Amino acid sequence: MDSRLRTTHQDFQATPPIIHAGNNQPTENCSGDGHGTCAYGVVFGDGAGDATARGVLPDGQGIFAGRAFVANRYTHTDELVDPTDQFRAVFQSNSWGGGLT
């Protein structure tokens, strides 16, 4: 869950992100309003654009949620990890917060 994800980024085309709860496409890849693109790429980028920028799970299936679309983060997480639902997520990364979080 993050601000925005550019789903058209070249590193996400082999395994397109699943969008859960919504997303606003950013105008930039990483700087400015595209922070979610960078955070997602660190985990799921396949290195198509730059092999040295490959993520830690390049063959994994990512699920993205724009945090502006999530009314309750606990309900959102419950939906993602429910073993009887469609997502069955294994972990969640929230790359936002302050220095103390």
C-alpha positions, 0 to 999 in steps of 0.5 A: 500500500502506497501513494500511487503506482505507475502500472505501465512501468516497463518492469511490471509488464511481465507480471502486471500488478493486481490493483486492490482498492484503487490506484491513481496513476502518477505522472512520474515514475519515482520522484514526485507523486510516484513513490509507490512505483519505486517502493513496488519496484524494490520488491517486484520489479523484474529489471526489464528496464535496467537489470541492476534495478531488479527487485527482490521478488521479480517473479512474484505476483504483486498486489497494490492498493492506493492508500487514499482508497483504503478506508480501514487498513485492518479490513483491507489486510484481512481481505488480502490474507484471507486463505479462502478469498482470491488474493491470499497475500503473504506479506504487506509492505507499507512504505510510508510514515514518519521517522518513528514508524 
